Amino acid sequence: MADSTTSTVLKVSGISKRFGGLQALSDVNMTISRGQVYGLIGPNGAGKTTFFNVITGLYTPDTGHFELADKPYQPSAVHKVARAGIARTFQNIRLFAEMTALENVMVGRHVRTHSGLIGAVLRTRRFKAEEAAIRERARELLNYVGIAKYADFKARTLSYGDQRRLEIARALATDPQLIALDEPAAGMNATEKVQLRELIDRIRRDGRTILLIEHDVKLVMGLCDRVTVLDYGKPIAEGTPAEVQRNEKVIAAYLGTGGH
């Protein structure tokens, strides 16, 4: 991983993506500084999730340049992206339902293992020591996100809000430079949203960098340092939450221009 003193974590330039006749992204630029919570918002179909899928290796862009911690970066495959230092959650929760919460986080941590397949098969001393360290780190992260008491529960038995927390713990287990959260508040009640905001704030205070897609504009405006707004795949505004909220193009995109 790159030097943690680098001030810019992710810089993307000229990102475009077309699906057949649909231009999903058009010349999107973004610079995310270390320690920021950076928001990406826009109406339904604006291209937010497509952008996430591009930077995390699920989609290949038609054009664009990427830098991660000031070094060229090519998001060519999901596992390579995780190793490079970007972890993500999904709008539709993707946990291993029949695994325990602890095992789910351990899976995330295995991105950083060193003993390899032979060590796992032979169960070498190094492998056993590494597995013990992974298990301990996974327990620490479950405690960090507030669900340590569910360590041995199957993921599918956890409440919706706790499954979201588990996804974040698994993302943190990869020791990422950037955590990309796709609609983390979707489906949450008011209490769960408050708890989520507190957790994201804690992650930021602990020096992590977060890219946040979220439909809950109030949550975004209360959490984020900077915000980019997409509409029909194009960036129409970028700035502080206060600047974005005053932008006439943003108001029109969300409220329409017909005076309704």
Secondary structure, DSSP 8 states (H G I E B T S, - for coil): ---TT-SEEEEEEEEEEEETTEEEEEEEEEEEETT-EEEEE-STTSSHHHHHHHHTTSS--SEEEEEETTEE----SHHHHHHHTEEE--SS----TTSBHHHHHHHHHGGG--SHHHHHHHT-HHHHHHHHHHHHHHHHHHHHHT-GGGTTSBGGGS-HHHHHHHHHHHHHHT--SEEEEESTTTT--HHHHHHHHHHHHHHHHTT-EEEEE-S-HHHHHHH-SEEEEEETTEEEEEE-HHHHHH-HHHHHHHH-SS--
